[in-house]
Amino acid sequence: MTDIRTLDTSRLGPWLRAHVPGADGEISAEKFAGGQSNPTYLLSVDGEPRFVLRRKPDGVLLPSAHAIEREYRVTDALKDSAVPVARPLALCEDASVVGTPFFIMAYAQGRNFWDARLPELSAPDRAAIYDEMNRVLAALHAIDPAQVGLSDYGKPGNYFARQVARWTKQYRATQTQRLDAMEQLIDWLPANDPGLEASRIVHGDYRNDNMIFAPAEPRIIAVLDWELSTLGHPLADLAQHLMAWRVPREGYRGLSDADLPTLGIPSEAEYLRRYGERSGAGEIDPAHWRYALAFAMFRNAGIRQGVYRRAVEGNASSEAAAIHGARAGEIAGLAWRIACEQDDARL
């Protein structure tokens, strides 16, 4: 089994030189810190950072998980759109090169913000960064999938029902203990599906640490980590993004316990209003928003459970994966509390 912290470049080097322009020279690889899903490496050529390699993890994987082929396809489709991505360069489905299939993209050099509070920035700069994230998400949801060759990237319509069924199945496949809140959500989500039918390209994990910003301006130069992307309802993508407003800093790097006005970060309601203006969605129905948030957290809990299960089995891509078991239960509990709310003053 390949060590997830290292990458054997003895076979990778010749493959790169044959498939990627500018790869002539000595190849070295360094794994990026963080991340729980597809191991990702910075590739340097003669000591100069040049490319990024993203591959499937080792071990037995769920059939629809870690689909780096889909990541390559969606970024290739969006490379000349209004949504900035790290330019995809080559896909390799031959597992013999580095141990699992992988793809190569150009290295986008810039700033990456791990903490949603952006502690290294001033309040005006934080406001500009959040406005840029809002702008790019609205731009993504404005793209007609058919116009970029992605009309078959997912099934149209009935998104929430299909996703609830999918993540229930994923959760059952990786379950290690009973979580009462997950059981309640598994019943509540299908019974309360609002039947929303819009179908657009959704990123699936749109958050500040999955973006590279220009070195000296509040401009996104690459949205990363498209593993969970598909055709779906924009509200689900928006809810996944705004989960940060509902969780605390400790353990989640969230904003629920932050002084947002002092930081210069918009409130949840302000952010939703700006998105509605940009996207044309207008005012969002509070019941629909509550459902989308509960769903997003349910899915997040399922993902965390999967990460924890891989840690138990010894093939997770980060040692930090072991803590995700407890957090799966915490997020599911929060989702269930949101599901039980009758309205939300924040909207």
C-alpha positions as CSV (number, residue, x, y, z in Angstrom):
1,M,0.0,0.0,0.0
2,T,1.3,3.5,-0.9
3,D,2.1,5.7,2.1
4,I,-0.4,8.6,1.9
5,R,2.3,11.0,3.3
6,T,4.8,10.3,0.5
7,L,4.6,9.8,-3.2
8,D,6.9,7.6,-5.3
9,T,8.0,9.8,-8.2
10,S,10.1,7.1,-10.0
11,R,7.1,6.2,-12.2
12,L,5.4,9.5,-11.9
13,G,8.2,11.5,-13.4
14,P,8.2,9.7,-16.8
15,W,4.4,9.8,-16.9
16,L,4.4,13.5,-16.3
17,R,7.0,14.2,-19.0
18,A,4.9,12.2,-21.5
19,H,1.6,13.9,-20.6
20,V,2.2,17.4,-19.2
21,P,4.0,20.2,-20.9
22,G,6.7,21.8,-18.7
23,A,7.4,18.7,-16.6
24,D,10.9,18.2,-17.8
25,G,13.3,18.0,-14.9
26,E,13.6,16.4,-11.5
27,I,10.2,15.9,-9.9
28,S,9.7,16.2,-6.1
29,A,6.4,15.8,-4.2
30,E,5.1,17.2,-0.9
31,K,1.8,16.4,0.6
32,F,-0.4,19.4,1.5
33,A,-1.3,19.6,5.2
34,G,-5.0,19.1,6.1
35,G,-7.8,17.5,4.2
36,Q,-9.5,14.3,4.9
37,S,-10.5,12.9,1.5
38,N,-8.3,12.8,-1.6
39,P,-4.6,13.1,-0.8
40,T,-3.2,16.1,-2.6
41,Y,0.5,16.9,-3.4
42,L,2.5,19.9,-4.6
43,L,4.8,18.8,-7.4
44,S,8.0,20.8,-8.0
45,V,10.2,20.6,-11.1
46,D,13.8,21.2,-10.3
47,G,12.7,22.7,-7.0
48,E,10.2,25.1,-8.5
49,P,6.5,24.6,-7.5
50,R,4.7,23.9,-10.8
51,F,1.8,21.4,-10.5
52,V,-0.7,19.8,-8.0
53,L,-1.5,16.1,-8.0
54,R,-4.8,14.9,-6.5
55,R,-5.4,11.2,-6.2
56,K,-7.8,8.7,-4.7
57,P,-6.8,7.3,-1.2
58,D,-5.7,3.7,-0.7
59,G,-8.0,1.0,0.5
60,V,-11.5,-0.3,-0.2
61,L,-13.7,2.7,-1.1
62,L,-17.4,3.2,-1.5
63,P,-18.4,3.0,-5.2
64,S,-19.3,6.7,-5.6
65,A,-16.7,8.2,-3.3
66,H,-13.4,9.9,-4.1
67,A,-14.3,10.4,-7.8
68,I,-11.3,12.3,-9.0
69,E,-12.4,11.6,-12.5
70,R,-15.5,13.8,-11.9
71,E,-13.3,16.5,-10.3
72,Y,-11.2,16.6,-13.4
73,R,-14.3,16.7,-15.7
74,V,-16.0,19.6,-13.9
75,T,-12.9,21.7,-13.6
76,D,-12.1,21.1,-17.3
77,A,-15.7,22.2,-18.1
78,L,-15.4,25.4,-16.0
79,K,-11.8,26.4,-16.9
80,D,-12.9,29.2,-19.2
81,S,-16.0,30.2,-17.3
82,A,-16.7,33.0,-14.8
83,V,-15.8,30.5,-12.0
84,P,-12.0,30.4,-11.4
85,V,-10.5,26.9,-11.1
86,A,-7.0,25.5,-11.0
87,R,-6.5,24.6,-14.6
88,P,-6.7,20.8,-15.1
89,L,-3.9,19.4,-17.2
90,A,-4.1,15.6,-17.3
91,L,-6.0,12.7,-15.9
92,C,-4.4,9.3,-15.2
93,E,-6.7,6.3,-14.5
94,D,-3.8,3.8,-14.4
95,A,-3.4,2.9,-10.7
96,S,0.1,1.5,-11.3
97,V,1.7,5.0,-11.7
98,V,1.3,6.2,-8.1
99,G,-0.9,3.5,-6.6
100,T,-4.3,5.0,-7.4
101,P,-5.9,7.1,-10.2
102,F,-5.0,10.8,-10.1
103,F,-5.1,14.0,-12.0
104,I,-2.7,16.9,-12.5
105,M,-3.7,20.6,-12.3
106,A,-1.7,23.8,-12.5
107,Y,-0.4,25.2,-9.2
108,A,-2.4,28.3,-8.2
109,Q,-0.1,30.4,-6.1
110,G,-1.9,32.7,-3.7
111,R,-3.5,32.9,-0.3
112,N,-5.5,30.2,1.4
113,F,-7.5,31.1,4.5
114,W,-8.0,28.2,6.9
115,D,-9.9,30.1,9.6
116,A,-13.3,31.5,8.6
117,R,-12.6,34.5,10.9
118,L,-9.7,35.5,8.7
119,P,-7.6,36.7,11.7
120,E,-4.7,37.9,9.5
121,L,-6.9,40.5,7.8
122,S,-8.5,43.9,8.6
123,A,-12.3,44.3,8.9
124,P,-12.6,45.9,5.4
125,D,-10.5,43.2,3.8
126,R,-12.6,40.5,5.5
127,A,-15.7,42.1,4.1
128,A,-14.2,42.2,0.6
129,I,-13.2,38.5,0.9
130,Y,-16.7,37.4,1.9
131,D,-18.3,39.5,-0.8
132,E,-16.0,37.8,-3.4
133,M,-17.0,34.3,-2.1
134,N,-20.6,35.4,-2.4
135,R,-20.1,36.7,-6.0
136,V,-18.3,33.5,-7.2
137,L,-21.0,31.2,-5.7
138,A,-23.7,33.2,-7.5
139,A,-21.7,33.0,-10.7
140,L,-21.4,29.2,-10.4
141,H,-25.1,28.8,-9.9
142,A,-25.8,31.1,-12.9
143,I,-24.0,28.7,-15.3
144,D,-26.3,26.6,-17.5
145,P,-24.8,23.1,-17.2
146,A,-25.7,22.3,-20.9
147,Q,-23.7,25.3,-22.1
148,V,-20.4,23.9,-20.6
149,G,-21.1,20.2,-21.5
150,L,-22.3,19.1,-18.1
151,S,-26.0,18.4,-18.8
152,D,-25.4,14.7,-17.8
153,Y,-23.2,15.5,-14.8
154,G,-26.0,14.5,-12.5
155,K,-29.7,13.7,-12.6
156,P,-32.0,16.7,-13.0
157,G,-34.5,17.6,-10.3
158,N,-35.5,15.8,-7.1
159,Y,-32.1,16.6,-5.7
160,F,-32.8,16.6,-2.0
161,A,-34.6,13.3,-2.1
162,R,-31.8,11.6,-4.1
163,Q,-29.1,13.1,-1.9
164,V,-30.8,12.1,1.3
165,A,-31.1,8.5,0.0
166,R,-27.5,8.5,-1.1
167,W,-26.1,9.9,2.2
168,T,-28.3,7.6,4.3
169,K,-26.8,4.7,2.4
170,Q,-23.3,6.1,2.8
171,Y,-23.8,6.6,6.5
172,R,-25.2,3.1,6.9
173,A,-22.1,1.7,5.1
174,T,-19.7,3.4,7.5
175,Q,-21.7,3.5,10.7
176,T,-19.8,2.5,13.8
177,Q,-22.4,3.3,16.5
178,R,-26.0,4.5,16.8
179,L,-26.5,8.3,16.6
180,D,-30.0,9.2,17.7
181,A,-30.0,12.5,15.8
182,M,-29.0,10.8,12.6
183,E,-31.8,8.3,13.0
184,Q,-34.3,11.2,13.5
185,L,-33.0,13.0,10.4
186,I,-33.2,9.9,8.3
187,D,-36.9,9.9,9.0
188,W,-37.5,13.7,9.0
189,L,-35.7,14.7,5.8
190,P,-37.7,12.5,3.4
191,A,-41.0,13.4,5.1
192,N,-40.4,17.1,4.9
193,D,-38.8,17.4,1.4
194,P,-40.0,20.8,0.0
195,G,-39.8,19.4,-3.6
196,L,-37.5,22.1,-5.0
197,E,-36.6,21.4,-8.6
198,A,-33.9,23.9,-9.8
199,S,-30.9,22.1,-11.2
200,R,-27.5,23.8,-11.4
201,I,-23.8,22.9,-10.9
202,V,-23.2,22.7,-7.2
203,H,-19.7,22.5,-5.7
204,G,-20.7,20.6,-2.6
205,D,-18.0,21.9,-0.2
206,Y,-17.8,25.6,-0.9
207,R,-15.9,27.2,1.9
208,N,-13.0,29.6,2.4
209,D,-10.3,26.9,2.8
210,N,-11.2,25.4,-0.5
211,M,-10.3,28.6,-2.4
212,I,-7.1,30.3,-3.4
213,F,-7.1,34.1,-3.4
214,A,-4.8,36.4,-5.3
215,P,-1.7,37.4,-3.3
216,A,-2.6,41.0,-2.8
217,E,-6.3,41.5,-3.6
218,P,-9.6,40.0,-2.6
219,R,-10.1,38.0,-5.7
220,I,-10.5,34.2,-6.0
221,I,-8.1,32.7,-8.5
222,A,-9.1,29.1,-7.9
223,V,-12.0,27.2,-6.3
224,L,-10.6,23.8,-5.3
225,D,-11.8,20.3,-4.2
226,W,-14.7,19.6,-6.5
227,E,-15.1,16.0,-5.3
228,L,-18.7,16.5,-4.1
229,S,-19.8,18.5,-7.1
230,T,-22.9,17.4,-9.2
231,L,-26.1,18.9,-10.6
232,G,-28.3,19.9,-7.7
233,H,-30.3,22.6,-6.1
234,P,-28.3,25.9,-5.4
235,L,-29.9,26.2,-2.0
236,A,-28.1,23.0,-0.9
237,D,-24.8,24.5,-1.9
238,L,-25.5,27.8,-0.2
239,A,-26.5,25.9,3.0
240,Q,-23.3,23.9,3.0
241,H,-21.3,27.2,2.6
242,L,-23.3,28.9,5.4
243,M,-22.9,26.1,7.9
244,A,-19.8,28.1,9.1
245,W,-22.2,30.7,10.5
246,R,-23.9,28.0,12.6
247,V,-20.9,26.3,14.2
248,P,-18.3,27.6,16.7
249,R,-14.6,28.3,16.3
250,E,-13.5,25.5,18.6
251,G,-13.3,22.3,16.6
252,Y,-15.0,23.7,13.5
253,R,-13.4,27.0,12.6
254,G,-16.8,28.5,12.5
255,L,-18.5,31.8,13.2
256,S,-21.4,31.2,15.6
257,D,-19.6,32.6,18.6
258,A,-17.9,35.5,16.6
259,D,-18.5,39.2,16.8
260,L,-19.3,39.5,13.1
261,P,-19.9,43.3,12.9
262,T,-16.5,44.0,14.6
263,L,-14.8,41.5,12.3
264,G,-16.4,43.0,9.2
265,I,-18.0,39.7,8.3
266,P,-21.7,39.8,7.1
267,S,-24.4,38.1,9.1
268,E,-26.1,35.1,7.7
269,A,-29.1,37.1,6.7
270,E,-27.0,39.8,5.0
271,Y,-25.1,37.2,3.1
272,L,-28.3,35.5,2.0
273,R,-29.7,38.8,0.8
274,R,-26.6,39.6,-1.2
275,Y,-26.6,36.2,-2.8
276,G,-30.3,36.5,-3.6
277,E,-29.7,39.8,-5.3
278,R,-26.8,38.5,-7.4
279,S,-28.3,35.2,-8.4
280,G,-31.8,36.4,-9.0
281,A,-33.1,34.0,-6.3
282,G,-34.6,36.9,-4.4
283,E,-35.8,36.4,-0.8
284,I,-35.3,32.8,0.4
285,D,-38.3,31.0,2.1
286,P,-37.4,30.4,5.8
287,A,-38.8,26.9,5.7
288,H,-36.8,26.0,2.6
289,W,-33.7,27.5,4.2
290,R,-34.2,25.5,7.5
291,Y,-34.6,22.3,5.4
292,A,-31.5,23.0,3.4
293,L,-29.4,23.7,6.5
294,A,-30.6,20.5,8.2
295,F,-29.8,18.5,5.0
296,A,-26.3,20.1,4.7
297,M,-25.5,19.2,8.3
298,F,-26.9,15.7,7.9
299,R,-24.6,15.2,4.9
300,N,-21.7,16.7,6.7
301,A,-22.2,14.3,9.6
302,G,-22.3,11.4,7.1
303,I,-19.0,12.6,5.6
304,R,-17.4,12.9,9.0
305,Q,-18.6,9.4,9.9
306,G,-17.0,8.1,6.7
307,V,-13.7,9.8,7.5
308,Y,-13.8,8.3,11.0
309,R,-14.5,4.8,9.6
310,R,-11.5,5.1,7.3
311,A,-9.4,6.2,10.3
312,V,-10.5,3.1,12.2
313,E,-9.6,1.0,9.2
314,G,-6.2,2.7,8.8
315,N,-6.5,4.4,5.4
316,A,-7.6,7.9,6.1
317,S,-5.6,10.7,4.5
318,S,-4.9,12.6,7.8
319,E,-4.2,11.5,11.3
320,A,-6.8,14.1,12.5
321,A,-9.5,11.9,11.0
322,A,-10.0,10.0,14.2
323,I,-11.7,13.0,15.9
324,H,-14.4,13.1,13.3
325,G,-16.4,10.3,14.9
326,A,-17.5,12.5,17.9
327,R,-18.1,15.5,15.6
328,A,-20.4,13.5,13.4
329,G,-22.7,13.2,16.4
330,E,-22.4,16.9,17.3
331,I,-23.3,18.1,13.8
332,A,-26.2,15.7,13.5
333,G,-27.5,17.0,16.8
334,L,-27.3,20.6,15.5
335,A,-29.1,19.5,12.3
336,W,-31.9,18.0,14.3
337,R,-32.3,21.1,16.4
338,I,-32.5,23.3,13.3
339,A,-35.1,20.8,11.8
340,C,-37.2,21.3,14.9
341,E,-37.2,25.1,14.7
342,Q,-40.4,26.8,13.6
343,D,-38.8,29.9,12.3
344,D,-35.4,31.7,12.5
345,A,-35.0,35.3,13.6
346,R,-31.7,35.5,11.8
347,L,-33.7,35.5,8.5
